[in-house]
């Protein structure tokens, strides 16, 4: 087993970024994006209260079901699609090797 996985994040200019993500630190996708200085704000600090880490999941990975808090936040967010998730609610795990997401447009 590896302690890192590879995740592709497509920025708002459609440029892909391949990120190496540690699986043993308890990070979430929002924190990973911020560590690579991608334009993800994470204003609420990962509490599912702001949607500034809104992403579209492009790959077919099985993610945990969204919490009621995440669903409520997405319900009030802009540009929501069927594959929308909050990056702060996607925990980095070994089975997410190859995950591909796209940053959602900033709310307007």
N, C-alpha and C positions, 0 to 999 in steps of 0.2 A: 504494500500500500504506500502511496505517495502522500507527503504532507502538503503538496500543492496541486492545484488543478488549474486549467486554463479556461478563462471565460472571455468571450468576445463582447465588447460593448461598442455599439455603433453610435457615434455622437450625432448632434443635431445637423451637422453638415454632411451626414452619410459617410463619415470616415470611420472605418473599423479600428478598434484598439484591442489588442490581445493582452489581457491582464493575467498575470500569475497570481493566484489566490491561495493563501495558506488555509488549510482546512482545520488546523489545530488551535486557532486563536479566537474562535467564536465570533468572527466578523460577519457582517451582513453586506449585501451588495452595495448599499449606499456608502458605507465606510470604505469599502474597497475602491469605489469610484473616486471618492475624495482623496484617498491616498495616492492615486495616480493623477490627481489634479484635473480630473474631468469636471465639466460644469454641472455638478450636482450639488445643490445647496444643503439639503438635509437640515433645514432651519430648525425643526423641532427636536433634533438630536436623536431621531430614530423611534419616536413614540407614535408614529402613524397619525400625526396631527396636522400635517401641512401639505403633503403631496409634492413637495419640491424634489423628490427622488423618484417620481413617476417614470416607469419604464414599460415598454412593450416586450413581452417574452416572445421571441421568434422561434426558438427551438422547441422540440416536443418533450422536454424534460417534465417529469412529474414533480410539481411543487406542492408544499403543504397548502391546505385550504386557507384562503384568506380569513382573517379574524373578522369579527363584527366591526371592530374599530377600523380596520383597513377598508372593508366594504363601505362603511359610512363615509370615510375620507374620499374614496374613489367616486362615490355617488355625488360629491360636491366638487370634484376636480374638473378641469378642462380637458378636452381631447381624449376622453376615456374610450377605450375599445374593449372588445371581448378578451383580449390578451393583456390588458393593463394590470400591473401590480405596482406596489410600492417597494422600491429597492431596499428600504430599511427592514422590510418584513421577509426578505429572502436571505436565509442564513446560508453561509458558504459551507457546503458539505461535499464529501468525496463524490457522491452520485450526481453532482452538478457539473462534472467534467464536460467541457464543450458547450456549456450554456451560452446562448446568444440572445442578447437583449438590445433594444434601441432606446435611447433616451427620448422621452416624450417631449413635445414642444413645451416651452415654458408657458405657464398659465397666463391668460390674458384678460 
